[in-house]
Amino acid sequence: MKINKKDKEIRKIIKETIKRVLKQYNIKLLKIILFGSRARGDHKEDSDWDCFVIMDDELDREKKREITARIRMEFARLKIPNDIIIQSSATFEKRKTDVGYLTYYVLKEGVEI
């Protein structure tokens, strides 16, 4: 799939923004996987950017919500429609082969950015 210049720039902004927010919380980013229509290449101009964020640390639900909200707020300010899912590398490893989890499908169709 060929990526146009605008999408390439948005991917860069997404990566930089997520890195910056996680750094504020002293969390190490391991990987960002774009999934959904943007990863498959069948998106429309107004499609959102589905990002699956894999980090080193396991966080409680409240901290995950706080960080996810912060990232979404940054993207809203930049006018980038989005859906953010945060998961620890340990949870990702446990779920990546189980078809009952989104993790499986993210790995199957996703594209690392």
ZIBELZI-V404659 format. One record per pair of residues at least 12 apart in sequence whose C-alpha atoms are under 6 Angstrom apart, sorted by the first residue. I is the first residue (numbers start at 0). GAP is how many residues later the second one is. D is the distance in whole Angstrom. If there is no record, write none. Layout:
i=<I;I>
gap=<GAP;GAP>
d=<D;D>
This chain:
i=<27;27;28;29;29;30;31;31;31;31;32;32;32;32;32;32;33;33;33;33;34;34;34;38;38;47;47;48;49;49;50;51;52;52;53;53;53;54;54;55;55;56;57>
gap=<27;28;26;24;25;23;20;21;80;81;18;19;77;78;79;80;16;17;76;77;15;71;75;71;72;33;34;33;32;33;33;33;32;33;33;34;35;33;34;32;33;31;30>
d=<6;6;5;6;5;5;6;5;6;6;6;5;6;5;4;6;6;5;5;5;5;6;4;6;6;5;5;4;6;5;5;5;6;5;5;5;6;5;6;6;6;6;5>
